[in-house]
Amino acid sequence: MTSNEEQNELLLRYLDGRLDPSDQAKVAGLLRDDAEARAFLRTVAEQAVVVADVERIGQHTPRPAKIVVPEFRPWKWAVTAAAVFVLLVAFVIATTPARHVAKVSAILGPCQYIAADGRVLDEVNVGSVLRVGDTIRTRSSRAWVKLTLNDGSVMTVAGRSRLRLLNVDGRRGFQLAYGNLWMTVTQTARAKPVSIQTPTATVEAATAQFNLEAHSSTSIVRVNDGSANVLRLADGQAADVAADHQAVISISRNQQLAVVSQPEPVNTWSCSLLAGRGAVFGKILPQTAKQKSRLGVKPLLIGKKTTIYAANFSVQCSRSAPVMIESGSRVRIRGITRTENPVYFGITTQRIKGGFFGKYISKIDVGALDQASEPWQIEMDLSHFEPVDGMEHLPDMPIGMELTDIWVFSKEERAELEIHRVEFLPKEIGQ
């Protein structure tokens, strides 16, 4: 007997009331997970109703008197089948997880919504609901959006990020094409695991708090609580990442997929432009006699008729240990600009081994330093930064937090802003 025949026999015996409790549970699971089983039961119920109608009509046709003790009553089977079918469909509906959606619970800065049908909205509001196929983009370094899932799980995407909702084998699927994501996955009885695809990896978690940074050739996963599984798309290698561990998933098969303990935080960091690591947005400029490492800004269209010119530097992509922000920490940046108009410097922060915290920004009038068109070096302590507009709930300074990235931008193309060095320094001795 084939598996389908056995399955159909099981369903028929259930309708006839001849199953023990264990087999009844098997039928309930079968109807919940198997569309063919539900279709078979529906067909049986419909045929039984037809047979019952024929039997009922035949009762009005004159025929010789005959005593018959029926062993099977179609009308009774039809009623039973219909009742059982309705009850089991109700059970299936009740035990099927709610549709995969994500609701915008907080938002700041320029964001774009792209619906599954191709509609594009340049404004996204709190309360907006994203469904499978929908995409949300945070369009500048200062932007971020917080999403809440059906089961209470929370994710935040920030900076330049692009996130799309997917249907992945019944899981709560997402595609992080690029950018930064922080997520807390809560496990409930009906919730499926979360699956996030990047250009180089698939990350799955049932219960975890993790951070994920995705670029075209590298993905970096840091698990702070719970655990996650990572799969490298280049060769199918997989690894489990436990709490307090991290993994770098490269598109290159020559780089080993290794899970390591998260290093202890440090209080200093610099971005090596020559090594090509850490500078995740901008354009490498040719060397000059005076300056070997130079990164030029790139245009970012952040809204209708609104463009900024930006560069971004990531701590994780530079392969650094986590960078702790302390009282007295300083940001030092060297560069050049062709105008006297302001340049903006920003930092993104997160909780130590935790989720997204907030963004801070500083406006520097380079012209006031009488250094326009000449190389300059600017050094700022935390008092020069303030929470990005709309994040007034943040403390004045993110002391005790972790530095995620540093970003720089100008509002003018003719500024020709370029960056020569980026450093994050501890407080000065004796300060």
DABELQUI-V566408 format. One record per helix or strand. SS is the DSSP state (H for helix, E for strand). FROM is the first residue (numbers start at 1). TO is the last residue. Records with the same first field share a line. If there is no record, write none. Layout:
# DABELQUI-V566408
SS: FROM-TO / FROM-TO
This chain:
# DABELQUI-V566408
H: 3-15 / 21-33 / 35-58 / 74-95 / 316-318 / 366-369 / 382-384 / 413-415
E: 101-108 / 111-114 / 120-121 / 129-131 / 135-149 / 154-168 / 171-185 / 194-197 / 201-205 / 208-214 / 218-232 / 238-242 / 245-250 / 259-261 / 266-266 / 269-271 / 279-281 / 283-284 / 295-296 / 298-303 / 306-314 / 323-324 / 330-336 / 343-350 / 356-364 / 376-381 / 386-387 / 402-410 / 418-425
